[in-house]
Protein backbone atom coordinates (compact mmCIF):
# COMPACT_ATOMS: atom_id res chain seq x y z
CA UNK A 1 0.00 0.00 0.00
CA UNK A 2 1.29 3.48 -0.87
CA UNK A 3 2.60 5.38 2.15
CA UNK A 4 1.19 8.71 0.94
CA UNK A 5 -2.30 7.22 0.67
CA UNK A 6 -2.08 5.81 4.21
CA UNK A 7 -0.79 9.13 5.52
CA UNK A 8 -3.62 11.18 4.04
CA UNK A 9 -6.07 9.32 6.24
CA UNK A 10 -4.35 10.72 9.34
CA UNK A 11 -4.27 14.36 8.29
CA UNK A 12 -6.13 17.13 10.07
CA UNK A 13 -7.15 20.60 8.89
CA UNK A 14 -3.52 21.73 9.34
CA UNK A 15 -2.25 19.59 6.47
CA UNK A 16 -5.27 20.14 4.28
CA UNK A 17 -5.04 23.94 4.65
CA UNK A 18 -1.34 23.90 3.72
CA UNK A 19 -1.89 21.81 0.60
CA UNK A 20 -3.80 24.54 -1.25
CA UNK A 21 -2.94 26.38 -4.43
CA UNK A 22 -0.25 25.34 -6.87
CA UNK A 23 1.86 22.38 -5.78
CA UNK A 24 4.42 19.85 -6.90
CA UNK A 25 4.76 16.29 -5.61
CA UNK A 26 8.38 15.07 -5.73
CA UNK A 27 8.77 11.30 -5.94
CA UNK A 28 5.04 10.84 -6.33
CA UNK A 29 5.06 7.48 -8.10
CA UNK A 30 1.50 6.62 -9.11
CA UNK A 31 -0.15 8.34 -6.15
CA UNK A 32 -0.25 12.13 -6.34
CA UNK A 33 -0.87 13.81 -3.01
CA UNK A 34 -3.80 15.70 -4.58
CA UNK A 35 -5.43 15.82 -8.02
CA UNK A 36 -4.02 18.58 -10.19
CA UNK A 37 -0.65 18.73 -8.44
CA UNK A 38 2.37 18.70 -10.74
CA UNK A 39 4.07 15.29 -10.65
CA UNK A 40 7.84 14.89 -10.53
CA UNK A 41 9.43 11.47 -10.58
CA UNK A 42 12.35 9.69 -12.24
CA UNK A 43 10.88 10.10 -15.72
CA UNK A 44 10.87 13.89 -15.23
CA UNK A 45 14.49 14.21 -14.08
CA UNK A 46 16.81 13.95 -11.08
CA UNK A 47 15.16 15.12 -7.86
CA UNK A 48 18.61 15.68 -6.34
CA UNK A 49 18.99 18.56 -8.84
CA UNK A 50 15.38 19.51 -9.38
CA UNK A 51 16.04 23.18 -10.17
CA UNK A 52 17.59 22.03 -13.46
CA UNK A 53 14.20 20.68 -14.55
CA UNK A 54 11.66 22.94 -12.82
CA UNK A 55 11.90 26.72 -13.12
CA UNK A 56 8.61 27.81 -11.54
CA UNK A 57 7.70 28.20 -7.87
CA UNK A 58 4.77 26.75 -5.92
CA UNK A 59 2.52 27.36 -2.94
CA UNK A 60 3.63 23.98 -1.62
CA UNK A 61 6.32 21.45 -2.40
CA UNK A 62 5.36 17.98 -1.17
CA UNK A 63 7.43 14.81 -1.00
CA UNK A 64 6.71 11.50 0.74
CA UNK A 65 9.42 8.85 1.09
CA UNK A 66 11.74 10.28 -1.51
CA UNK A 67 14.38 12.15 0.51
CA UNK A 68 15.89 8.93 1.91
CA UNK A 69 16.79 7.97 -1.68
CA UNK A 70 18.69 11.21 -2.40
CA UNK A 71 22.48 11.15 -2.50
CA UNK A 72 22.70 14.15 -0.14
CA UNK A 73 19.45 15.01 1.67
CA UNK A 74 20.81 18.36 2.86
CA UNK A 75 21.61 19.48 -0.67
CA UNK A 76 18.32 18.05 -1.95
CA UNK A 77 16.10 19.97 0.49
CA UNK A 78 17.94 23.19 -0.37
CA UNK A 79 17.17 22.47 -4.03
CA UNK A 80 13.53 21.76 -3.21
CA UNK A 81 13.34 24.91 -1.12
CA UNK A 82 14.10 27.07 -4.19
CA UNK A 83 10.72 25.99 -5.58
CA UNK A 84 8.76 27.34 -2.57
CA UNK A 85 7.17 30.77 -2.94
CA UNK A 86 7.26 33.27 -0.04
CA UNK A 87 4.42 32.25 2.25
CA UNK A 88 4.49 28.73 0.83
CA UNK A 89 5.46 25.44 2.44
CA UNK A 90 7.89 22.58 2.05
CA UNK A 91 6.15 19.43 3.29
CA UNK A 92 8.17 16.23 3.41
CA UNK A 93 7.81 12.79 4.97
CA UNK A 94 10.68 10.38 5.71
CA UNK A 95 10.98 7.02 7.51
CA UNK A 96 11.66 7.16 11.25
CA UNK A 97 14.94 5.30 11.73
CA UNK A 98 13.94 3.71 15.04
CA UNK A 99 10.59 2.43 13.75
CA UNK A 100 11.62 1.51 10.22
CA UNK A 101 15.30 0.50 10.16
CA UNK A 102 15.12 -0.55 13.84
CA UNK A 103 18.85 -0.27 14.51
CA UNK A 104 19.87 -2.11 11.35
CA UNK A 105 21.96 -0.58 8.56
CA UNK A 106 21.97 -1.12 5.61
CA UNK A 107 18.20 -1.12 5.65
CA UNK A 108 16.60 -4.55 5.70
CA UNK A 109 13.51 -3.31 3.92
CA UNK A 110 14.77 -1.00 1.19
CA UNK A 111 18.35 -1.38 -0.02
CA UNK A 112 18.12 1.92 -1.92
CA UNK A 113 17.84 3.94 1.29
CA UNK A 114 20.92 6.13 1.61
CA UNK A 115 20.07 7.98 4.83
CA UNK A 116 18.15 7.41 8.05
CA UNK A 117 16.18 10.14 9.84
CA UNK A 118 15.34 11.05 13.40
CA UNK A 119 13.53 13.85 15.20
CA UNK A 120 15.07 13.07 18.60
CA UNK A 121 17.78 15.21 20.25
CA UNK A 122 19.88 12.23 21.40
CA UNK A 123 22.79 10.78 19.46
CA UNK A 124 21.68 8.35 16.79
CA UNK A 125 22.75 4.71 16.44
CA UNK A 126 23.01 5.25 12.67
CA UNK A 127 26.21 6.47 11.04
CA UNK A 128 24.13 8.01 8.22
CA UNK A 129 21.47 9.63 10.40
CA UNK A 130 20.12 13.11 9.70
CA UNK A 131 18.03 15.01 12.23
CA UNK A 132 14.99 16.59 10.59
CA UNK A 133 15.33 19.71 12.77
CA UNK A 134 18.85 20.12 11.39
CA UNK A 135 17.43 19.88 7.87
CA UNK A 136 14.79 22.51 8.60
CA UNK A 137 17.41 24.84 10.10
CA UNK A 138 19.27 24.87 6.77
CA UNK A 139 16.37 26.54 4.96
CA UNK A 140 16.74 30.34 4.66
CA UNK A 141 13.70 32.30 5.88
CA UNK A 142 12.10 29.05 7.02
CA UNK A 143 9.85 28.56 10.05
CA UNK A 144 9.07 25.05 11.27
CA UNK A 145 5.30 24.63 11.38
CA UNK A 146 5.06 20.96 12.30
CA UNK A 147 7.28 17.98 13.11
CA UNK A 148 5.59 14.79 14.22
CA UNK A 149 6.09 11.04 14.21
CA UNK A 150 3.34 9.03 12.51
CA UNK A 151 3.09 5.59 14.11
CA UNK A 152 -0.56 4.81 13.40
CA UNK A 153 -1.18 1.06 13.96
CA UNK A 154 2.52 0.50 14.67
CA UNK A 155 3.11 -2.09 17.40
CA UNK A 156 6.19 -0.93 19.30
CA UNK A 157 6.28 -4.17 21.30
CA UNK A 158 7.49 -5.89 18.10
CA UNK A 159 10.52 -3.64 17.76
CA UNK A 160 13.83 -5.51 17.67
CA UNK A 161 17.07 -3.67 18.01
CA UNK A 162 20.34 -5.42 17.36
CA UNK A 163 23.03 -2.77 17.59
CA UNK A 164 26.23 -4.67 18.27
CA UNK A 165 29.25 -2.97 16.63
CA UNK A 166 31.16 -6.26 16.42
CA UNK A 167 32.33 -7.42 13.02
CA UNK A 168 30.63 -10.82 13.30
CA UNK A 169 27.27 -9.13 14.02
CA UNK A 170 27.61 -6.92 10.96
CA UNK A 171 28.45 -9.99 8.85
CA UNK A 172 25.37 -11.84 10.13
CA UNK A 173 23.25 -8.79 9.33
CA UNK A 174 24.54 -8.74 5.74
CA UNK A 175 23.52 -12.39 5.36
CA UNK A 176 20.03 -11.55 6.63
CA UNK A 177 19.74 -8.67 4.17
CA UNK A 178 20.70 -10.95 1.27
CA UNK A 179 18.31 -13.70 2.39
CA UNK A 180 15.36 -11.30 2.60
CA UNK A 181 16.27 -9.88 -0.83
CA UNK A 182 16.24 -13.41 -2.28
CA UNK A 183 12.84 -14.14 -0.73
CA UNK A 184 11.45 -10.94 -2.24
CA UNK A 185 12.84 -11.70 -5.70
CA UNK A 186 11.31 -15.17 -5.56
CA UNK A 187 7.98 -13.69 -4.56
CA UNK A 188 7.90 -15.64 -1.28
CA UNK A 189 6.74 -12.62 0.70
CA UNK A 190 4.49 -14.74 2.92
CA UNK A 191 7.63 -16.27 4.44
CA UNK A 192 9.30 -12.95 5.32
CA UNK A 193 7.75 -12.57 8.77
CA UNK A 194 8.41 -16.24 9.51
CA UNK A 195 12.06 -15.76 8.56
CA UNK A 196 12.22 -12.60 10.65
CA UNK A 197 10.79 -14.40 13.68
CA UNK A 198 13.16 -17.38 13.47
CA UNK A 199 16.29 -15.32 12.89
CA UNK A 200 15.28 -12.38 15.07
CA UNK A 201 15.24 -9.93 12.20
CA UNK A 202 13.14 -6.75 12.52
CA UNK A 203 9.71 -6.95 10.88
CA UNK A 204 8.56 -4.28 8.41
CA UNK A 205 5.14 -3.36 9.74
CA UNK A 206 4.58 -0.80 6.99
CA UNK A 207 3.79 -3.56 4.48
CA UNK A 208 0.40 -3.51 6.21
CA UNK A 209 -1.52 -0.47 7.39
CA UNK A 210 1.05 0.82 9.89
CA UNK A 211 3.05 4.04 9.57
CA UNK A 212 6.66 4.49 10.70
CA UNK A 213 7.59 7.96 9.57
CA UNK A 214 8.31 11.60 10.39
CA UNK A 215 6.31 14.47 8.91
CA UNK A 216 7.95 17.89 8.57
CA UNK A 217 6.35 21.14 7.40
CA UNK A 218 8.38 24.33 6.96
CA UNK A 219 6.89 27.69 5.92
CA UNK A 220 8.83 30.23 3.87
CA UNK A 221 8.56 33.71 5.38
CA UNK A 222 7.21 36.65 3.39
CA UNK A 223 9.46 39.69 3.43
Secondary structure as a PSIPRED ss2 file (coil, helix, strand):
# PSIPRED VFORMAT (PSIPRED V4.0)

   1 X C   1.000  0.000  0.000
   2 X C   1.000  0.000  0.000
   3 X H   0.000  1.000  0.000
   4 X H   0.000  1.000  0.000
   5 X H   0.000  1.000  0.000
   6 X H   0.000  1.000  0.000
   7 X H   0.000  1.000  0.000
   8 X H   0.000  1.000  0.000
   9 X C   1.000  0.000  0.000
  10 X C   1.000  0.000  0.000
  11 X C   1.000  0.000  0.000
  12 X C   1.000  0.000  0.000
  13 X H   0.000  1.000  0.000
  14 X H   0.000  1.000  0.000
  15 X H   0.000  1.000  0.000
  16 X H   0.000  1.000  0.000
  17 X H   0.000  1.000  0.000
  18 X H   0.000  1.000  0.000
  19 X C   1.000  0.000  0.000
  20 X C   1.000  0.000  0.000
  21 X C   1.000  0.000  0.000
  22 X C   1.000  0.000  0.000
  23 X E   0.000  0.000  1.000
  24 X E   0.000  0.000  1.000
  25 X E   0.000  0.000  1.000
  26 X E   0.000  0.000  1.000
  27 X C   1.000  0.000  0.000
  28 X C   1.000  0.000  0.000
  29 X C   1.000  0.000  0.000
  30 X C   1.000  0.000  0.000
  31 X C   1.000  0.000  0.000
  32 X C   1.000  0.000  0.000
  33 X C   1.000  0.000  0.000
  34 X C   1.000  0.000  0.000
  35 X C   1.000  0.000  0.000
  36 X C   1.000  0.000  0.000
  37 X C   1.000  0.000  0.000
  38 X E   0.000  0.000  1.000
  39 X E   0.000  0.000  1.000
  40 X E   0.000  0.000  1.000
  41 X C   1.000  0.000  0.000
  42 X H   0.000  1.000  0.000
  43 X H   0.000  1.000  0.000
  44 X H   0.000  1.000  0.000
  45 X C   1.000  0.000  0.000
  46 X C   1.000  0.000  0.000
  47 X H   0.000  1.000  0.000
  48 X H   0.000  1.000  0.000
  49 X H   0.000  1.000  0.000
  50 X H   0.000  1.000  0.000
  51 X H   0.000  1.000  0.000
  52 X H   0.000  1.000  0.000
  53 X C   1.000  0.000  0.000
  54 X C   1.000  0.000  0.000
  55 X C   1.000  0.000  0.000
  56 X C   1.000  0.000  0.000
  57 X C   1.000  0.000  0.000
  58 X E   0.000  0.000  1.000
  59 X E   0.000  0.000  1.000
  60 X E   0.000  0.000  1.000
  61 X E   0.000  0.000  1.000
  62 X E   0.000  0.000  1.000
  63 X E   0.000  0.000  1.000
  64 X E   0.000  0.000  1.000
  65 X C   1.000  0.000  0.000
  66 X C   1.000  0.000  0.000
  67 X H   0.000  1.000  0.000
  68 X H   0.000  1.000  0.000
  69 X H   0.000  1.000  0.000
  70 X C   1.000  0.000  0.000
  71 X C   1.000  0.000  0.000
  72 X C   1.000  0.000  0.000
  73 X H   0.000  1.000  0.000
  74 X H   0.000  1.000  0.000
  75 X H   0.000  1.000  0.000
  76 X H   0.000  1.000  0.000
  77 X H   0.000  1.000  0.000
  78 X H   0.000  1.000  0.000
  79 X H   0.000  1.000  0.000
  80 X H   0.000  1.000  0.000
  81 X H   0.000  1.000  0.000
  82 X C   1.000  0.000  0.000
  83 X C   1.000  0.000  0.000
  84 X E   0.000  0.000  1.000
  85 X E   0.000  0.000  1.000
  86 X E   0.000  0.000  1.000
  87 X E   0.000  0.000  1.000
  88 X E   0.000  0.000  1.000
  89 X E   0.000  0.000  1.000
  90 X E   0.000  0.000  1.000
  91 X E   0.000  0.000  1.000
  92 X E   0.000  0.000  1.000
  93 X E   0.000  0.000  1.000
  94 X E   0.000  0.000  1.000
  95 X E   0.000  0.000  1.000
  96 X E   0.000  0.000  1.000
  97 X C   1.000  0.000  0.000
  98 X C   1.000  0.000  0.000
  99 X C   1.000  0.000  0.000
 100 X C   1.000  0.000  0.000
 101 X C   1.000  0.000  0.000
 102 X C   1.000  0.000  0.000
 103 X C   1.000  0.000  0.000
 104 X C   1.000  0.000  0.000
 105 X C   1.000  0.000  0.000
 106 X C   1.000  0.000  0.000
 107 X C   1.000  0.000  0.000
 108 X C   1.000  0.000  0.000
 109 X C   1.000  0.000  0.000
 110 X C   1.000  0.000  0.000
 111 X C   1.000  0.000  0.000
 112 X C   1.000  0.000  0.000
 113 X C   1.000  0.000  0.000
 114 X C   1.000  0.000  0.000
 115 X C   1.000  0.000  0.000
 116 X E   0.000  0.000  1.000
 117 X E   0.000  0.000  1.000
 118 X E   0.000  0.000  1.000
 119 X C   1.000  0.000  0.000
 120 X C   1.000  0.000  0.000
 121 X C   1.000  0.000  0.000
 122 X C   1.000  0.000  0.000
 123 X C   1.000  0.000  0.000
 124 X C   1.000  0.000  0.000
 125 X C   1.000  0.000  0.000
 126 X C   1.000  0.000  0.000
 127 X C   1.000  0.000  0.000
 128 X C   1.000  0.000  0.000
 129 X E   0.000  0.000  1.000
 130 X E   0.000  0.000  1.000
 131 X E   0.000  0.000  1.000
 132 X H   0.000  1.000  0.000
 133 X H   0.000  1.000  0.000
 134 X H   0.000  1.000  0.000
 135 X H   0.000  1.000  0.000
 136 X H   0.000  1.000  0.000
 137 X H   0.000  1.000  0.000
 138 X C   1.000  0.000  0.000
 139 X C   1.000  0.000  0.000
 140 X C   1.000  0.000  0.000
 141 X C   1.000  0.000  0.000
 142 X E   0.000  0.000  1.000
 143 X E   0.000  0.000  1.000
 144 X E   0.000  0.000  1.000
 145 X E   0.000  0.000  1.000
 146 X E   0.000  0.000  1.000
 147 X E   0.000  0.000  1.000
 148 X E   0.000  0.000  1.000
 149 X E   0.000  0.000  1.000
 150 X E   0.000  0.000  1.000
 151 X C   1.000  0.000  0.000
 152 X C   1.000  0.000  0.000
 153 X C   1.000  0.000  0.000
 154 X C   1.000  0.000  0.000
 155 X C   1.000  0.000  0.000
 156 X H   0.000  1.000  0.000
 157 X H   0.000  1.000  0.000
 158 X H   0.000  1.000  0.000
 159 X C   1.000  0.000  0.000
 160 X C   1.000  0.000  0.000
 161 X C   1.000  0.000  0.000
 162 X C   1.000  0.000  0.000
 163 X C   1.000  0.000  0.000
 164 X C   1.000  0.000  0.000
 165 X C   1.000  0.000  0.000
 166 X C   1.000  0.000  0.000
 167 X H   0.000  1.000  0.000
 168 X H   0.000  1.000  0.000
 169 X H   0.000  1.000  0.000
 170 X H   0.000  1.000  0.000
 171 X H   0.000  1.000  0.000
 172 X H   0.000  1.000  0.000
 173 X H   0.000  1.000  0.000
 174 X H   0.000  1.000  0.000
 175 X H   0.000  1.000  0.000
 176 X H   0.000  1.000  0.000
 177 X H   0.000  1.000  0.000
 178 X H   0.000  1.000  0.000
 179 X H   0.000  1.000  0.000
 180 X H   0.000  1.000  0.000
 181 X H   0.000  1.000  0.000
 182 X H   0.000  1.000  0.000
 183 X H   0.000  1.000  0.000
 184 X H   0.000  1.000  0.000
 185 X H   0.000  1.000  0.000
 186 X C   1.000  0.000  0.000
 187 X C   1.000  0.000  0.000
 188 X C   1.000  0.000  0.000
 189 X H   0.000  1.000  0.000
 190 X H   0.000  1.000  0.000
 191 X H   0.000  1.000  0.000
 192 X H   0.000  1.000  0.000
 193 X H   0.000  1.000  0.000
 194 X H   0.000  1.000  0.000
 195 X H   0.000  1.000  0.000
 196 X H   0.000  1.000  0.000
 197 X H   0.000  1.000  0.000
 198 X H   0.000  1.000  0.000
 199 X C   1.000  0.000  0.000
 200 X C   1.000  0.000  0.000
 201 X C   1.000  0.000  0.000
 202 X C   1.000  0.000  0.000
 203 X C   1.000  0.000  0.000
 204 X C   1.000  0.000  0.000
 205 X H   0.000  1.000  0.000
 206 X H   0.000  1.000  0.000
 207 X H   0.000  1.000  0.000
 208 X C   1.000  0.000  0.000
 209 X C   1.000  0.000  0.000
 210 X C   1.000  0.000  0.000
 211 X C   1.000  0.000  0.000
 212 X C   1.000  0.000  0.000
 213 X E   0.000  0.000  1.000
 214 X E   0.000  0.000  1.000
 215 X E   0.000  0.000  1.000
 216 X E   0.000  0.000  1.000
 217 X E   0.000  0.000  1.000
 218 X E   0.000  0.000  1.000
 219 X E   0.000  0.000  1.000
 220 X E   0.000  0.000  1.000
 221 X C   1.000  0.000  0.000
 222 X C   1.000  0.000  0.000
 223 X C   1.000  0.000  0.000
